[in-house]
Amino acid sequence: MPATPAWPPKSAPRLFVPGPLEEGAHVPLEGGQAHYLGKVMRSAPGDAVVLCDDLTGEWLAEVSGVGKRDVTLAVVRRLREREAVPDFWLCAALIKKDRFDLVLEKATELGVAAVRPVVTRRCVADKLNPERARTIVTEAAEQCARTALPALAEPVKLDALLRDWPAGRRLYFADEEGGAPAAEAFAAHEGPAALLVGPEGGFDDAERAAIRAHPAAQAITLGPRILRAETAAIAGTALWMGTRGDWEAAASGLISAGA
């Protein structure tokens, strides 16, 4: 006999919606999400949709109605609890818009708990469109099957970031002038951590001195080559996730790696 198809299928659309979700709830969609399901995906009543609310986990829903400008979903059952997120922040200096978009997208895919944009003296930008940024991280989370969205902070100046740094959280400083090998530094420390990465022109001497003087900071190197700001952010995050994050558990089957 042919195998019973998996339900929901892996191709089922994934969407983040306001919560909390619960079995039997009806979720009305309008705007972009309704257009995506009704016009792009051509969803019909009975089709599966996977929903997340950033609160209660991942849920199976079915399309119960399709209108000209709206779609209604009926929540069927919970598929997964909200995932446990490694306590890792990416503190990335603002860079050109398209490149910072890439940082937001990949940081979300890699599993960070929070992105904290930083304004330094050599930043070419000092503002971030919060609606655009939230859309990028949400779409990235939908694509990579995250059930939790990363916290997205308002941009903060470097001196304020250092002044208000929380006790007990290690601050790894990606310093182009050198430091401890990143993998060794990550492996030697357990607990909450963050990675600080500079802008296109790097940190100036005064900023570098202030960071190195901070009691929570540890200067690290990400290798022998000069990396673009977005490359350093992505590479450093990936290395921490492989060393101290949830990748080992995912590889052993203890945590789902997603679709």
C-alpha positions as CSV (number, residue, x, y, z in Angstrom):
1,M,0.0,0.0,0.0
2,P,1.2,3.5,-0.7
3,A,2.5,5.4,2.3
4,T,0.1,8.0,3.9
5,P,1.3,11.5,2.9
6,A,2.7,13.5,5.8
7,W,0.3,16.0,7.2
8,P,0.9,18.9,7.2
9,P,3.0,18.6,4.1
10,K,6.4,20.2,4.2
11,S,5.3,22.6,1.5
12,A,2.6,24.0,3.6
13,P,2.9,27.8,4.0
14,R,4.2,29.1,7.3
15,L,3.1,32.4,8.9
16,F,3.5,34.3,12.1
17,V,0.3,35.7,13.4
18,P,-0.7,37.5,16.6
19,G,-1.4,35.1,19.5
20,P,-2.0,33.4,21.7
21,L,-3.2,30.6,19.5
22,E,-5.3,27.7,20.7
23,E,-7.1,24.7,19.3
24,G,-10.3,25.6,17.7
25,A,-9.5,29.3,17.3
26,H,-10.3,31.1,14.1
27,V,-7.7,33.4,12.6
28,P,-8.7,36.1,10.1
29,L,-6.0,37.3,7.8
30,E,-6.0,40.5,5.7
31,G,-3.5,42.5,3.7
32,G,-0.3,40.9,2.6
33,Q,-0.8,37.5,4.4
34,A,-4.3,37.1,2.8
35,H,-2.9,38.1,-0.6
36,Y,-0.1,35.6,-0.2
37,L,-2.4,32.7,0.7
38,G,-5.3,33.5,-1.6
39,K,-3.6,34.9,-4.7
40,V,0.0,33.6,-4.6
41,M,-0.4,30.2,-3.1
42,R,-4.0,29.8,-4.4
43,S,-5.0,28.2,-1.1
44,A,-8.5,26.6,-0.9
45,P,-10.6,25.5,2.0
46,G,-9.1,22.5,3.7
47,D,-5.5,23.4,2.7
48,A,-2.9,23.2,5.5
49,V,-1.1,26.3,6.9
50,V,1.4,26.2,9.7
51,L,1.0,29.1,12.2
52,C,3.4,30.5,14.9
53,D,2.6,33.2,17.4
54,D,6.0,33.7,19.1
55,L,4.2,32.6,22.3
56,T,2.8,29.1,22.3
57,G,4.7,27.4,19.5
58,E,3.7,26.0,16.1
59,W,0.2,25.1,15.1
60,L,-1.5,23.3,12.3
61,A,-4.4,25.2,10.8
62,E,-6.6,24.7,7.8
63,V,-8.1,27.3,5.4
64,S,-11.7,27.6,6.3
65,G,-12.7,30.5,4.0
66,V,-11.2,32.5,1.1
67,G,-12.6,35.9,0.2
68,K,-11.5,38.6,-2.2
69,R,-9.4,40.4,0.3
70,D,-9.4,38.1,3.3
71,V,-8.6,34.5,4.3
72,T,-9.9,32.7,7.5
73,L,-8.0,29.9,9.1
74,A,-9.1,27.3,11.7
75,V,-6.5,26.1,14.2
76,V,-6.5,22.3,14.4
77,R,-3.8,21.3,16.8
78,R,-0.4,22.2,18.2
79,L,2.6,20.7,16.4
80,R,5.5,22.0,18.5
81,E,6.1,24.0,21.7
82,R,7.9,27.3,21.3
83,E,11.6,26.5,20.9
84,A,14.2,27.1,23.5
85,V,16.4,29.9,22.1
86,P,20.2,30.1,22.9
87,D,20.9,33.2,25.0
88,F,23.0,34.9,22.4
89,W,22.7,38.5,21.2
90,L,24.2,40.0,18.0
91,C,25.2,43.6,18.6
92,A,25.9,44.8,15.0
93,A,26.8,48.3,14.0
94,L,24.5,49.8,11.4
95,I,25.8,49.5,7.9
96,K,24.3,50.1,4.4
97,K,20.6,49.2,4.3
98,D,20.8,46.1,2.0
99,R,23.8,44.7,3.9
100,F,22.1,45.2,7.3
101,D,19.0,43.5,5.8
102,L,21.3,40.5,5.1
103,V,22.6,40.6,8.7
104,L,19.0,40.6,10.1
105,E,17.9,37.7,7.8
106,K,20.9,35.5,8.5
107,A,21.0,36.2,12.2
108,T,17.4,35.1,12.4
109,E,18.1,31.9,10.5
110,L,21.2,31.1,12.7
111,G,19.1,31.3,15.8
112,V,20.0,34.4,17.8
113,A,17.8,35.5,20.7
114,A,18.2,39.2,19.9
115,V,19.6,41.7,17.5
116,R,20.8,45.0,19.0
117,P,21.8,47.5,16.3
118,V,24.6,49.8,17.4
119,V,25.6,53.3,16.2
120,T,29.3,54.1,16.1
121,R,31.3,57.1,14.9
122,R,32.0,55.5,11.5
123,C,28.5,54.2,10.8
124,V,27.1,55.4,7.5
125,A,23.6,55.1,8.9
126,D,22.1,55.9,12.3
127,K,18.5,54.9,11.9
128,L,16.6,51.6,11.2
129,N,13.2,51.3,9.8
130,P,11.5,49.1,12.5
131,E,8.6,47.9,10.3
132,R,11.0,46.8,7.5
133,A,13.4,45.2,10.0
134,R,10.5,43.3,11.7
135,T,9.3,42.1,8.3
136,I,12.7,40.8,7.4
137,V,13.2,38.8,10.6
138,T,9.6,37.5,10.5
139,E,10.0,36.2,6.9
140,A,13.3,34.7,7.7
141,A,11.8,32.9,10.7
142,E,9.0,31.6,8.6
143,Q,11.5,30.3,6.0
144,C,13.7,28.5,8.4
145,A,10.9,27.1,10.6
146,R,11.7,29.0,13.8
147,T,8.9,29.2,16.3
148,A,10.4,32.2,18.1
149,L,11.2,35.6,16.7
150,P,14.4,37.3,17.7
151,A,14.0,40.4,19.9
152,L,14.8,43.5,17.8
153,A,16.0,46.5,19.8
154,E,16.1,50.1,18.8
155,P,19.5,51.4,17.6
156,V,21.7,52.5,20.5
157,K,24.9,54.4,20.6
158,L,28.0,52.4,21.5
159,D,28.7,54.4,24.7
160,A,25.1,53.7,25.9
161,L,25.4,50.0,25.0
162,L,28.6,49.7,27.1
163,R,27.2,51.8,30.0
164,D,24.0,49.8,30.3
165,W,25.5,46.4,29.6
166,P,23.9,43.7,31.8
167,A,26.0,42.0,34.5
168,G,26.8,38.4,33.7
169,R,26.7,38.6,29.9
170,R,30.0,38.1,28.1
171,L,30.6,40.6,25.3
172,Y,32.8,39.2,22.6
173,F,34.4,42.0,20.6
174,A,35.3,41.2,17.0
175,D,38.4,43.3,16.8
176,E,40.1,43.6,13.4
177,E,43.4,44.3,15.3
178,G,43.3,40.9,16.9
179,G,42.4,39.0,20.0
180,A,41.8,35.4,21.2
181,P,40.8,32.9,18.5
182,A,37.0,33.1,18.5
183,A,36.4,29.3,18.7
184,E,38.7,29.0,21.7
185,A,37.1,32.0,23.4
186,F,33.6,30.7,22.8
187,A,34.4,27.2,24.1
188,A,35.9,28.5,27.3
189,H,32.8,30.4,28.5
190,E,29.3,29.1,29.4
191,G,26.4,31.4,29.9
192,P,24.7,34.4,28.3
193,A,26.9,36.0,25.5
194,A,26.9,38.6,22.8
195,L,29.0,39.4,19.7
196,L,29.8,43.0,18.9
197,V,30.7,43.7,15.3
198,G,31.7,47.1,13.9
199,P,30.7,49.1,10.8
200,E,32.3,49.2,7.3
201,G,35.2,51.4,8.5
202,G,35.7,49.6,11.8
203,F,35.8,51.1,15.3
204,D,38.0,54.1,15.9
205,D,40.8,54.1,18.4
206,A,38.8,55.6,21.2
207,E,35.9,53.2,20.7
208,R,38.2,50.3,20.6
209,A,39.9,51.3,23.9
210,A,36.5,51.8,25.6
211,I,35.3,48.4,24.5
212,R,38.5,46.6,25.6
213,A,38.3,48.4,29.0
214,H,34.8,47.1,29.7
215,P,34.9,44.3,32.3
216,A,32.5,42.1,30.2
217,A,34.4,42.4,27.0
218,Q,36.8,39.9,25.4
219,A,38.5,40.8,22.1
220,I,38.4,38.0,19.6
221,T,39.7,37.4,16.1
222,L,37.6,35.8,13.3
223,G,40.6,34.7,11.3
224,P,43.5,36.0,9.2
225,R,41.4,37.9,6.6
226,I,39.7,41.2,6.8
227,L,36.0,40.5,6.7
228,R,33.2,42.8,5.6
229,A,31.0,43.9,8.5
230,E,28.1,41.6,7.5
231,T,30.4,38.7,6.9
232,A,31.9,39.1,10.4
233,A,28.5,39.2,12.0
234,I,27.3,36.1,10.2
235,A,30.5,34.1,10.6
236,G,30.9,35.0,14.3
237,T,27.3,34.0,15.0
238,A,27.6,30.7,13.1
239,L,30.8,29.9,15.0
240,W,29.1,30.6,18.4
241,M,26.1,28.5,17.5
242,G,28.3,25.6,16.5
243,T,30.3,25.9,19.7
244,R,27.9,27.0,22.4
245,G,24.5,27.2,20.7
246,D,21.9,24.6,19.8
247,W,23.5,23.1,16.7
248,E,25.0,20.0,18.5
249,A,21.6,19.1,19.9
250,A,20.0,19.6,16.5
251,A,22.5,17.3,14.8
252,S,21.9,14.6,17.4
253,G,18.2,14.8,16.9
254,L,17.4,16.3,20.3
255,I,16.2,19.5,18.6
256,S,14.5,19.7,15.3
257,A,16.6,21.4,12.6
258,G,13.5,22.5,10.8
259,A,12.4,22.1,7.2
